[in-house]
Amino acid sequence: MALILANDGIAEKAAQELKDLGHEVDTQKYQGDALLARLAEVDCVIVRSATKLRTPEIDAGAEGNLKLIIRGGVGVDNIDVDYAVGKGIEVCNTPCASSNAVAELALGHMLCLARHIGEANITMRQGKWLKKQYSGIELAGKTLGLVGFGRIAKLLAQKCIALGMNVEFIATHDHGIDTDTCRQVDKACLLEESDFISIHVPFAGGKPMIGEKEIEQMKDGVYIINCARGGVIDEDALVDAIRSGKVAGAALDVFVNEPFDNDRIAECERISMTPHIGAATKEAQERIGDEIVDIIKEKF
């Protein structure tokens, strides 16, 4: 049986199932040297987005018993996958479990921006009745541009089409793209035509995909949503564009630094913010737990 470290937590149901199978499950949070020491002892480590597994962590595990890394979620950019595999450690994720939750959050942010829901909630609690100030727009008839067209983007497309939106996309990978209901375009076309732009690509470091140059190409009054990864959008360029009126508003669930510490974003009223909660639904967490249990059953 395996000694399993769930360093970023795991659904109680999944933890109990693993224990019932005879595995030992440690749900304590380790950091720094304590994490390195624990990784040398465990057979499997489960992480979410908070724990980063780079060279020091992987070396510590490789010197011990670590055989499997599981990312409870979609992206694996917080793990040096190639290095881990080179050390004989298998890396898996749970790509399907949280997709709908993230798509729903992105849609929620779009509605929040379009109808000033976040701002109105704050000002009404301050005793202000700003009915005329909060004239919004409808999603129906607007164009949604999706940067990336994986599982989450496709689910968001379905929901937005049901609301009467036109959807176009650029795809970084071709994996069974259905263009019957969505239109594939090039990057320039998407930036110029979209009323809403939602980001659904990983970030490998380096230059942001959406910076000052790309924002300048966008339609005046565009809305930008990022529930993918911090760093994909240049945060300072985004704030500048909102203040200039080029961008009507933005929604961010992910940030360059997490926990969030950007005062310029915090002071920008036209940015709808959430603390990286894309997968934070009861249903998604249960599905992630179920997928983790299935992976461990197969590997151990």
C-alpha positions in Angstrom: 0.0 0.0 0.0 1.1 3.6 -0.6 1.9 6.6 1.6 0.1 9.5 -0.1 0.6 13.2 0.6 -2.3 15.5 -0.4 -0.4 18.7 0.2 -3.1 21.0 -1.1 -5.9 19.0 0.4 -8.4 16.4 -1.0 -12.1 15.8 -0.8 -13.0 14.0 2.4 -14.8 11.3 0.5 -11.8 10.6 -1.7 -9.4 10.5 1.3 -11.7 8.0 3.1 -11.9 5.8 0.0 -8.1 5.8 -0.2 -7.8 4.8 3.5 -10.4 2.1 3.0 -8.2 0.7 0.2 -5.4 0.5 2.8 -3.4 3.6 1.8 -2.1 6.1 4.3 -3.2 9.7 3.5 -1.4 12.7 4.9 -3.4 15.9 4.4 -1.0 18.2 6.3 0.3 21.2 4.4 4.1 21.2 4.1 6.4 24.0 2.8 10.1 24.6 2.3 12.4 22.2 3.9 9.6 20.3 5.5 8.0 19.6 2.1 11.4 18.4 0.8 11.7 16.0 3.7 8.2 14.7 3.4 8.5 14.2 -0.4 11.4 11.8 0.3 9.2 9.6 2.3 5.9 9.4 0.3 5.0 7.2 -2.7 2.6 9.7 -4.2 2.0 13.4 -3.9 -1.3 15.1 -4.8 -1.2 18.9 -5.4 -3.5 21.6 -6.7 -2.2 25.0 -8.0 -0.7 26.2 -4.7 2.2 23.7 -4.4 5.0 24.1 -7.0 7.0 21.0 -7.8 10.3 22.1 -9.4 13.8 20.7 -9.4 14.4 20.7 -5.6 11.1 19.1 -4.8 11.4 16.5 -7.6 15.0 15.6 -6.6 13.9 15.1 -3.0 11.1 12.8 -4.1 13.4 10.9 -6.6 15.9 10.3 -3.9 13.2 8.6 -1.8 10.1 6.6 -2.7 8.1 9.1 -4.9 6.6 7.3 -7.9 3.6 9.4 -8.8 2.6 13.1 -8.9 -1.1 13.9 -9.4 -2.3 17.4 -10.2 -5.8 17.7 -9.0 -7.0 19.9 -11.8 -6.3 20.7 -15.5 -3.0 22.5 -15.9 0.3 21.1 -14.9 2.4 24.2 -15.2 3.2 24.2 -11.5 5.0 20.9 -12.1 8.2 20.4 -14.1 6.7 17.4 -15.9 9.7 16.6 -18.2 12.1 16.7 -15.3 9.9 14.5 -13.1 9.4 11.9 -15.9 13.2 12.0 -16.5 13.6 11.0 -12.9 11.3 8.1 -13.3 8.3 9.8 -11.6 4.9 9.6 -13.4 2.8 12.7 -13.6 -1.0 12.6 -14.0 -3.8 15.2 -13.8 -7.6 15.2 -13.7 -8.5 17.2 -16.9 -12.2 16.7 -17.0 -13.3 17.1 -13.4 -13.3 20.9 -13.0 -14.0 22.0 -16.5 -17.6 22.8 -16.1 -17.0 24.7 -12.8 -14.4 26.9 -14.5 -16.6 27.6 -17.5 -19.5 28.6 -15.2 -17.3 31.0 -13.3 -16.1 32.6 -16.5 -19.7 33.1 -17.6 -20.6 34.4 -14.1 -17.8 37.0 -14.5 -19.1 38.0 -17.9 -22.6 38.6 -16.6 -21.1 40.5 -13.6 -19.2 42.8 -15.9 -22.0 43.4 -18.3 -24.5 44.4 -15.7 -22.2 46.0 -13.1 -23.3 43.5 -10.5 -20.1 43.6 -8.4 -19.9 47.4 -8.3 -23.6 47.8 -7.5 -23.4 45.3 -4.7 -20.6 47.4 -3.1 -22.2 50.9 -3.6 -25.7 49.8 -2.5 -24.1 48.7 0.8 -22.7 52.2 1.0 -26.2 53.7 0.8 -25.9 54.8 -2.8 -28.7 54.3 -5.4 -26.8 54.6 -8.7 -29.5 53.2 -11.0 -28.7 55.5 -14.0 -24.9 54.9 -13.6 -25.3 51.1 -14.0 -26.8 50.9 -17.4 -25.3 47.7 -18.8 -25.2 45.6 -21.9 -26.8 42.2 -22.9 -24.7 39.2 -23.9 -27.1 38.2 -26.6 -25.9 39.2 -30.0 -22.4 39.9 -28.8 -19.2 38.1 -30.0 -17.2 36.0 -27.6 -13.6 35.3 -28.6 -12.0 32.3 -27.0 -8.2 32.2 -26.8 -7.7 28.4 -26.7 -10.4 25.8 -27.4 -9.9 23.0 -25.0 -12.5 21.4 -22.6 -13.2 24.6 -20.6 -13.5 26.9 -23.6 -15.8 24.5 -25.4 -18.1 24.3 -22.4 -18.2 28.1 -22.1 -18.9 28.3 -25.8 -22.0 26.0 -25.4 -23.3 28.1 -22.5 -22.8 31.4 -24.4 -24.3 30.1 -27.6 -27.4 29.2 -25.5 -27.5 32.9 -24.4 -27.5 34.1 -28.1 -23.8 35.0 -28.4 -21.7 34.4 -31.5 -18.5 32.5 -30.7 -15.2 32.5 -32.4 -11.9 31.0 -31.3 -8.2 30.5 -31.9 -6.9 27.1 -31.1 -3.3 26.3 -29.9 -3.9 22.6 -30.4 -6.1 20.7 -32.8 -7.9 18.1 -30.8 -11.2 17.3 -32.5 -12.4 20.8 -33.2 -16.1 21.1 -34.1 -16.7 24.3 -36.1 -20.4 23.8 -36.7 -21.4 26.3 -34.0 -18.2 28.2 -33.5 -16.0 30.0 -36.0 -12.2 29.4 -36.0 -10.3 32.6 -36.8 -6.8 34.0 -36.6 -5.5 36.0 -33.7 -5.8 39.4 -35.4 -9.5 38.7 -36.3 -10.4 37.6 -32.9 -8.9 40.6 -31.2 -10.5 43.0 -33.6 -14.0 41.5 -33.6 -14.7 40.2 -30.1 -16.9 42.1 -27.5 -15.7 39.6 -24.8 -12.4 37.8 -24.9 -11.9 34.8 -22.5 -8.5 33.2 -22.0 -8.1 29.4 -21.9 -4.5 28.6 -22.3 -1.6 27.7 -20.0 1.3 30.0 -19.1 4.8 28.6 -19.5 6.5 31.8 -18.4 8.1 34.6 -20.4 6.2 37.3 -22.2 2.4 37.5 -21.6 0.2 36.4 -24.5 -2.0 39.5 -24.0 0.0 42.7 -23.6 -0.2 46.3 -24.6 0.2 45.5 -28.3 -2.6 42.9 -28.3 -5.0 45.2 -26.3 -4.4 48.0 -28.8 -5.7 45.7 -31.5 -8.9 45.0 -29.6 -12.3 46.6 -30.2 -12.9 49.7 -28.1 -15.0 48.7 -25.1 -14.0 45.1 -25.0 -14.3 42.9 -21.9 -11.4 40.5 -21.0 -11.8 37.4 -18.8 -9.0 35.3 -17.4 -9.8 32.2 -15.4 -6.9 30.2 -16.8 -3.5 31.2 -15.5 -1.9 34.3 -14.1 0.8 35.8 -16.4 -1.1 35.2 -19.6 -2.2 38.8 -19.4 0.1 41.8 -18.6 -1.7 43.1 -15.5 -0.3 46.6 -15.7 -1.2 46.9 -19.4 -4.7 45.7 -18.5 -5.2 48.3 -15.8 -3.8 51.1 -18.1 -6.3 50.1 -20.8 -9.2 50.1 -18.4 -8.3 53.5 -17.1 -8.0 54.9 -20.6 -11.4 53.5 -21.6 -10.0 51.2 -24.2 -11.1 48.1 -22.2 -14.6 48.4 -20.6 -13.8 45.9 -17.8 -12.0 42.7 -16.9 -12.5 39.7 -14.8 -9.6 37.8 -13.1 -9.6 34.6 -11.2 -5.9 34.1 -11.5 -2.9 36.4 -10.9 0.8 36.7 -11.5 1.3 36.5 -7.8 -0.9 34.4 -5.6 -2.1 35.2 -3.0 -3.0 38.4 -4.8 -0.9 41.5 -4.0 -1.4 44.0 -6.9 -2.7 47.3 -5.5 -3.3 48.7 -9.0 -5.7 45.9 -9.8 -7.4 46.2 -6.3 -8.0 49.9 -6.9 -9.5 49.4 -10.4 -13.3 49.2 -9.9 -13.9 47.8 -13.4 -12.1 44.5 -12.6 -14.2 41.7 -11.2 -11.9 39.5 -9.0 -12.1 36.1 -7.4 -9.3 34.3 -5.5 -8.5 31.4 -7.9 -11.8 29.6 -7.3 -12.4 28.2 -10.7 -12.6 24.6 -9.5 -13.9 25.5 -6.1 -17.4 23.9 -6.3 -18.6 20.9 -4.2 -19.3 19.0 -7.4 -15.9 19.7 -9.0 -14.0 18.7 -5.9 -15.9 15.5 -5.6 -15.2 14.7 -9.3 -11.5 15.5 -8.8 -11.4 13.2 -5.8 -13.0 10.4 -7.8 -10.5 10.8 -10.6 -7.6 10.8 -8.1 -8.9 7.6 -6.5 -9.2 5.9 -9.9 -5.6 6.9 -10.8 -4.2 5.6 -7.5 -6.2 2.3 -7.9 -4.6 1.8 -11.3 -1.0 2.8 -10.2 -0.9 1.1 -6.8 
